[in-house]
């Protein structure tokens, strides 16, 4: 199992930006799909974005399309989520995860980080 650690969360005003990082431990990271999910207080965990193993194919939830960009640097065993034009509704704990196959279903992901808090004020 790959170990993942998220970082880069914090408090930001609406319209601002944050860049989240997901540091992975394990040689299998470069062979895995990586996804970002988020969970707001009292809400279910939902899909945000995913990226293929080689970083060539990406997919986004409609709610973040055009504002967020997912990327990865396999040489550094690190994934990223660039978050621009942040809105209060983006407030949530953000999790990174890896999976064997492309999926927007969190049940398909087998390794998870512990999450990083993102709070967007109005």
Rosetta blueprint (number, residue, H / E / L):
1 X L
2 X L
3 X E
4 X E
5 X E
6 X E
7 X E
8 X L
9 X L
10 X E
11 X E
12 X E
13 X E
14 X L
15 X L
16 X L
17 X L
18 X E
19 X E
20 X E
21 X E
22 X E
23 X E
24 X E
25 X E
26 X L
27 X L
28 X L
29 X H
30 X H
31 X H
32 X L
33 X E
34 X E
35 X E
36 X E
37 X E
38 X E
39 X E
40 X L
41 X L
42 X L
43 X L
44 X L
45 X L
46 X E
47 X E
48 X E
49 X E
50 X E
51 X E
52 X L
53 X L
54 X L
55 X L
56 X L
57 X L
58 X E
59 X E
60 X E
61 X L
62 X L
63 X L
64 X L
65 X L
66 X L
67 X L
68 X E
69 X E
70 X E
71 X E
72 X E
73 X E
74 X H
75 X H
76 X H
77 X L
78 X E
79 X E
80 X E
81 X E
82 X E
83 X E
84 X L
85 X L
86 X L
87 X L
88 X H
89 X H
90 X H
91 X L
92 X E
93 X E
94 X E
95 X E
96 X E
97 X E
98 X E
99 X E
100 X L
101 X L
102 X L
103 X L
104 X L
105 X L
106 X H
107 X H
108 X H
109 X E
110 X E
111 X E
112 X E
113 X L
114 X L
115 X L
116 X E
117 X E
118 X E
119 X E
120 X E
121 X E
122 X L
